[in-house]
Structures are given as C-alpha cells and as structure tokens.
C-alpha cells in the first residue's frame, strides 16, 4: 500500500469524523510525514479510492514502518507508533476543553457524548480491541452478575520482554494518571499518549480532570483524577467531590475505591474516581429500608458485599450523613465476625463509595470494607479465598464490588483445556500443566452434572460466574448469616433525638 494514499486516507478520516479541522490539514499532513521520516508529499490521484476503515489505515501504516525498518515488528513498538500517528490528527487539549464546557453549559450529557466519541475517533479508546472482550451474565440470588474477560490489554511478546529487561527505569510521568501523560511519546515500558485528552473540572472547589479509560470495562468508562499527584484519600471531601460530579453530570455514576491496600483499587498513589454511563448489577439490588433521619433515608442492600445506601434530595444533608456513617464504621469492631477496626498494623475499616443522582435525588452506596489479614488469610480476611485465585486473584475494587467481574485474558486459553478435560478428551502434558490450577474446580463441575458437548460451554461460563459470586461473598464483612448484626449496626446510627 502506498504510504501517501494511507496518509491522505487518515486525513480524510479525520475531516469526516470532525476531529481534524480543514484549516489544520497541512499542519497534520506534515506531522504525519515526519512520523515516517518522509521529507516530501506526493499528491495522490483523486481517482484512487481512499481507505475509510481506521484499522486498515493504521495496519497499512504500521506495515510500511516495519518494511522500512522504522520500527520492529512488536506489539509495544506498533502501539507506540500508531498512537503517535493518531496524535497528529487529535485536536489540542484547549480546543476540546473549550468545546466541552460550551456544550456542558446547556447540556452536560451532550458534552460527555462529544468527548467520548472524540476519544473513540482518535483511537485513544481502541474500539476494535475492546470488541474482542468477552461479556456475559450469571444469574445469582442477589441479582444477575456481569462477567467479563478482558482481552483488550495487549499481551507483551517475547521480543518486548527481552527489550524491557534492559530498559532503564524513569520516574516520569509519576504514574499512569498524572496530567503529564498528555501527548507523552511513551517508551517501551510506558504507553504513548499523544491521543490522550482530558477535561479540566472543578469538584468541591478542587481541581480535577476527566478522561476515559482506554480499556472501557463498561459503557463510557470514565476516570476523574486530581490535578495533583497525591495519594487516594477517601474522606468527607472525597464524598463531596463525588456528589459534586454527579450533580454536574447526572447521567454518570461516579465512585471511589477504598483508600486502604487490599480493599482498594490498583492505583493508590493518585487520588482518582471511576464512573460512567452504565448500570452495574449492584445498582439494582433489593433495598431494605431501615430508617430516616435528617431527611436522609438509610437502606441495607441485599448484596454479598455489605452496602448501606443513603438517599436524599439534599446534597448537604446526604454528605453529613455519609460522613457520619463513615465515622461510625471506622470505630466499629465486632471480633466475633473478625471485624477489627484497628490494631498494631493501623486502621482496617474503609469504604468504597458510589454516588448517583436520579430524578433530583442523590444516592450514595457505602460499601463497608475491612483489610485485616490473618495467618490463614495473609492476603486479607475479607479477600477472595486462595481456592478462587485460579479465576481471580487481584484486588476486588469498586467495579467488581458493583457486580462486574473483570477477569484476566489467560482464562480464554485455559478454559479451552478445561473444556477438553470436562468432555473427557485426552490432554497433552503441556495442557495438563496449563490447567493444573483449575483441576479441583473442574473436577467438581464434572461431579455436579452430566457434561455434554451441548452444555459444556454453559457449564464453564456458569462455573466462572459462581466463583465470582463467592469472591464477592468473601469480601462481605457481614455475611448473609450475620444479617441481623448488619442491621443492628445500621440501627445503632440512629440518633436519639431525631
Ligand atoms: Zn499521578
């Protein structure tokens, strides 16, 4: 494929998607030539048909770069180059921020929509990769759980791993969420971000930025991060920031991971939230009304993780009550349930918070968490038991607490072997090793039902779903059989004179 035709195709794609302004055409053209070390542009015959599919255009460009020894044929190097290419047609951050805020003044949803589509069009959100992710539902007693196997995070190839060994460590940007990521060229051990854009926001008088997750675990998966690189802090201010966000953008939920290790998210060193335009299973969990005080209603959710839901039409009052619940939880201990709020290792009680605004009512889900460790459960007493690690070992953060499992891509290949095993097919030595950590689980599945070629896929899917439901149950501080104690804890927060 002729490189000039590819360049022209990309420029026309940009114009067509309205990310590239016609007055920036030659500016972008020369930037693209530089990506391929070209010093001149040959006009393409108008009769020559252009490519319109972005993946085809980028594939053509990457192949050109590999053939001309501009890059090695490795996933990391290809990602670095195609991001640099897309950066050439991505508008300057200030242009996007201005347009976003102009739209948001009259219609916040339209502003989000504009920004989300832009992030897809400039391939920051790699839609074609995300399409490969596996999604299905698992029926569970407290509501249907969403199971997803994430295939869009690229796996490193052996070439890359070799190169990474000799890569020097650099401390810039400080983390994946820092504002310094914008337009960063990347390196072998850090992604390129020439097509990353974010929008400045003010939440509760503090400066934040809104961006999207490149992996899009659910619809319009957004990330809001503080301007400053500072540790996650879940306190009254954080809850106020979440409430301010949903007040400004009521079509999105916004939540914060707990601020302690084990029960927190994967990034604890940069204050941030996650949200988006999605209804995750927990939102639909059955509510049990407990009482109302200060115009705020308290509910217990029928959910494997212990969740207190607050509702009120007053942003200030719900903030007061949430902060009060948080304080009460920090002081709560119940040694018979292994809920110990504090010991020589520090504080253990924490909260995962999710905020929503529906029909002018504010809603806060306060998920009670505890990160204590014991000799038997060194990774966390309220953490998945080791017998479930073959499916999920990572922290159970905000998204999973809400009932959406994000499972590792390795499961796809491993389940092909499990499938053969369940059907009684002969396994090679290599395959036996590959499924060894699933062996007990798979044997159990086999004992529970008759497995046929017709039902085997369903048996595996449901088996994974069932493991995820137990993972959530393990994270619950008040188990189902301790429901009375959970309700007693909520009732203990009722103030006498109200
Ligand atoms: Zn940071």
Boltz pocket constraint, residues with backbone or C-beta under 6 A from the ligand:
constraints:
  - pocket:
      binder: B
      contacts: [[A, 174], [A, 175], [A, 176], [A, 177], [A, 178], [A, 179], [A, 228], [A, 229], [A, 230], [A, 269], [A, 270]]
      max_distance: 6.0
